[in-house]
Amino acid sequence: MKIISSINNHKIKYLKKLRSNNSFRKKERKFYVEGLKEIILCIDSGFIIDSIYCSSKFNGMLETNSLKVDYVIDNKIMSQIIMRETEGIFGIFNNKVNKISSTKFANDELILVLDRPEKPGNVGAIFRSFEAFGFKNIIIAETNLDIYNPIIIRSSLGAVFKLNIFKLTFPQIKTLLKKEKFKIISSDVDAKIPHTKTNFKEKIALVMGPEKSKVSDDFKKISNAVVGIPMYGDVDSLNLSVATSIILSESVNQRKIS
């Protein structure tokens, strides 16, 4: 175990850049995970540890934990790195690439397709709900979004590590869904068909659009149905993570009945 007591230590500069810079994380093929619970989830999900860091204050709390700490950082320096004041531990992990070509889909599989998502906080919340409802496979379409963004990890409560997440282009997704014979259901705020009147018991690909616009015309053209969530108040739209959770909840309820 090594002790870091200087803000000018080269490790500190590296850690700050890794935490805050998406392109640097991509180049290094590593990512930053803050919080003991999230670190344990990451390890349990098969990710390889690069190094574990904790504050001198937090170090004593790990005595009964089998986690090996590589570096202890002075409390004042740690406060300049961590995102949450209540946390005094973080880890650096190596990226893990999921290959969709080796994924087996069940006959009643429900996969989620996020079309051009923009906000990491919303994406993390969706990952959290998706895992909580018992689903596994997510496709992210046409985006440069870093799925290991610290905001996504934090807002998903580590659920991002439990999921199979694939980043594909629209043509790749179209080919996959056709080959695997998915029924494609897209969500749209102006749709006439309520989501509650749709059969979610089949092999479903649920497509949700970006926060600032709607599901693309490309996805609508290949959809078997376009559905919406009924609105009864003056507000005419919902947060993306909320809307996704509502439709996922309906699909789970239908599957329980069958």
C-alpha positions in Angstrom: 0.0 0.0 0.0 1.4 3.4 -1.0 0.5 6.8 0.5 -0.2 9.9 -1.6 0.2 13.1 0.3 0.9 15.7 -2.4 -1.6 17.3 -4.8 1.2 17.5 -7.4 1.6 13.7 -7.5 1.4 12.5 -11.1 -1.2 9.9 -10.0 -3.6 12.7 -8.8 -3.3 14.5 -12.2 -4.0 11.2 -14.0 -7.0 10.3 -11.8 -8.6 13.7 -12.2 -8.3 13.5 -16.0 -9.6 9.9 -16.1 -12.6 10.9 -14.0 -13.5 14.0 -16.1 -12.4 13.3 -19.7 -14.4 10.9 -21.8 -11.9 10.8 -24.7 -9.1 10.1 -22.2 -11.0 7.2 -20.7 -11.5 5.8 -24.2 -7.8 6.1 -25.0 -6.8 4.5 -21.7 -9.5 1.8 -21.9 -10.2 2.4 -18.2 -12.9 4.0 -16.1 -13.5 5.5 -12.6 -15.8 3.9 -10.1 -16.7 5.7 -6.8 -18.2 4.1 -3.7 -17.8 0.8 -2.0 -21.1 -0.7 -3.1 -20.4 0.2 -6.8 -16.9 -1.1 -6.6 -18.1 -4.5 -5.2 -20.8 -4.7 -8.0 -18.2 -4.0 -10.6 -15.9 -6.7 -9.3 -18.8 -9.2 -9.0 -19.7 -8.5 -12.6 -16.3 -9.6 -13.8 -14.5 -6.4 -14.4 -10.7 -6.4 -13.8 -9.3 -4.0 -11.2 -6.5 -1.7 -12.1 -6.1 0.0 -8.7 -8.1 0.9 -5.6 -7.8 4.2 -3.8 -9.2 5.4 -0.4 -8.8 8.3 1.9 -6.8 7.9 5.1 -10.1 8.3 7.0 -11.9 5.6 5.1 -9.0 3.1 5.2 -9.8 2.0 8.8 -13.3 1.1 7.7 -12.0 -1.6 5.2 -10.3 -3.8 7.8 -13.1 -6.3 7.7 -13.4 -6.1 3.9 -11.3 -8.3 1.6 -10.8 -5.4 -0.8 -7.1 -4.7 -1.3 -6.3 -1.0 -1.3 -3.4 0.1 -3.5 -3.1 3.8 -2.5 -4.2 5.8 0.5 -4.8 9.5 -0.3 -4.7 12.4 2.2 -8.2 13.5 3.1 -7.8 17.0 1.8 -6.5 15.8 -1.6 -9.3 13.1 -1.8 -11.9 15.8 -1.4 -10.6 17.3 -4.7 -11.1 14.1 -6.6 -14.3 12.4 -5.4 -17.8 13.4 -6.6 -19.6 12.5 -3.4 -18.4 13.9 0.0 -19.8 10.9 1.8 -17.5 8.5 -0.2 -13.9 8.0 0.6 -13.0 5.2 -1.8 -12.8 4.8 -5.6 -11.4 2.3 -8.0 -10.0 2.3 -11.6 -11.1 -0.6 -13.7 -10.3 -1.9 -17.2 -13.0 -1.7 -19.8 -14.9 -4.9 -20.8 -16.3 -5.2 -24.3 -19.6 -7.1 -24.8 -20.0 -8.8 -28.2 -23.5 -8.9 -29.4 -22.6 -11.7 -31.9 -22.2 -14.1 -29.0 -25.4 -13.1 -27.2 -28.2 -15.6 -27.1 -31.7 -14.1 -27.0 -34.7 -15.9 -25.4 -37.9 -16.4 -27.3 -39.6 -13.8 -25.0 -36.6 -11.5 -24.8 -37.2 -7.8 -24.2 -34.3 -5.6 -25.3 -34.2 -1.8 -24.9 -32.9 0.3 -27.8 -32.0 3.9 -26.8 -32.0 6.1 -29.9 -29.3 8.8 -29.7 -29.4 9.3 -25.9 -27.9 12.6 -24.7 -28.0 13.0 -20.9 -25.8 10.7 -18.8 -28.0 11.1 -15.7 -31.1 9.9 -17.6 -29.2 7.0 -19.1 -27.9 5.9 -15.7 -31.5 6.0 -14.3 -32.7 3.9 -17.2 -30.0 1.3 -16.6 -31.0 1.2 -12.9 -34.7 0.6 -13.8 -33.9 -1.9 -16.5 -31.8 -4.0 -14.2 -34.3 -3.7 -11.4 -37.1 -5.1 -13.6 -34.9 -8.1 -14.4 -33.9 -7.4 -18.0 -30.4 -7.7 -19.3 -29.6 -6.5 -22.9 -29.5 -2.8 -24.0 -28.5 -1.4 -27.3 -27.5 2.3 -27.6 -27.9 3.6 -31.1 -25.9 6.3 -33.0 -24.1 7.9 -30.0 -20.7 8.8 -28.7 -22.0 8.6 -25.1 -19.5 6.9 -22.7 -21.4 4.2 -20.8 -18.7 4.3 -18.1 -19.2 8.0 -17.5 -19.0 8.5 -13.7 -22.5 10.2 -13.8 -24.0 7.1 -15.5 -22.3 4.8 -13.0 -23.5 7.0 -10.1 -27.1 7.4 -11.3 -27.4 3.7 -12.1 -26.1 2.8 -8.7 -23.8 0.4 -10.4 -26.5 -1.3 -12.4 -24.5 -0.5 -15.6 -22.1 -3.3 -14.6 -24.8 -5.9 -14.4 -26.1 -5.3 -17.9 -25.0 -6.3 -21.4 -24.7 -2.9 -23.2 -23.9 -2.6 -26.9 -23.2 0.5 -29.0 -24.4 0.0 -32.6 -25.3 2.0 -35.7 -28.9 2.0 -37.1 -28.0 -0.4 -40.0 -26.4 -2.8 -37.6 -29.5 -2.7 -35.3 -31.9 -3.1 -38.2 -30.0 -6.2 -39.4 -29.9 -7.7 -35.9 -33.5 -7.2 -35.1 -34.6 -8.7 -38.4 -32.3 -11.7 -38.1 -33.5 -12.4 -34.5 -37.1 -11.8 -35.4 -37.8 -9.1 -32.8 -41.2 -7.3 -32.8 -40.2 -3.6 -32.8 -42.2 -1.2 -30.6 -41.2 2.5 -30.7 -42.4 5.1 -28.2 -43.7 8.5 -29.4 -45.5 11.2 -27.4 -47.9 11.7 -30.3 -48.8 8.0 -30.8 -52.4 7.1 -30.8 -51.9 3.6 -29.4 -51.6 3.5 -25.6 -48.7 1.4 -24.3 -51.2 -0.5 -22.2 -52.9 -1.8 -25.3 -49.8 -3.3 -26.7 -48.7 -6.9 -26.3 -45.3 -7.0 -24.6 -45.2 -10.7 -24.0 -43.5 -11.5 -27.3 -39.9 -11.1 -28.3 -39.7 -7.3 -28.1 -37.3 -4.5 -29.0 -38.5 -1.4 -27.2 -37.1 1.8 -28.8 -37.0 5.0 -26.8 -36.1 8.3 -28.4 -33.7 11.1 -27.2 -34.6 13.6 -24.6 -34.9 16.6 -26.9 -36.7 15.0 -29.8 -38.5 11.8 -30.9 -37.6 8.4 -32.1 -36.0 8.8 -35.5 -38.0 8.1 -38.7 -35.6 5.3 -39.5 -36.8 3.4 -36.4 -40.4 4.3 -36.9 -40.3 2.8 -40.5 -39.2 -0.6 -39.2 -41.5 -0.6 -36.2 -44.4 -3.0 -35.9 -46.1 -0.5 -33.6 -45.6 3.1 -32.3 -47.1 3.6 -28.8 -47.5 6.4 -26.3 -48.2 6.9 -22.7 -51.6 8.6 -22.1 -51.4 12.1 -20.6 -54.3 13.7 -18.6 -52.7 16.9 -17.3 -51.4 20.0 -18.9 -47.8 18.6 -19.2 -47.5 16.9 -22.5 -44.3 14.9 -22.1 -42.3 12.9 -19.5 -38.7 12.6 -18.6 -37.0 9.9 -20.7 -36.1 7.7 -17.8 -39.6 8.0 -16.3 -41.3 7.2 -19.6 -39.0 4.2 -20.1 -39.8 2.9 -16.6 -43.5 3.2 -17.1 -43.4 1.1 -20.3 -41.0 -1.4 -18.7 -43.4 -1.8 -15.7 -46.3 -2.5 -18.1 -44.3 -5.1 -19.9 -43.3 -6.8 -16.6 -47.0 -6.8 -15.4 -48.1 -8.4 -18.7 -45.4 -11.1 -18.4 -46.4 -12.0 -14.9 -50.0 -12.6 -16.0 -49.0 -14.9 -18.8 
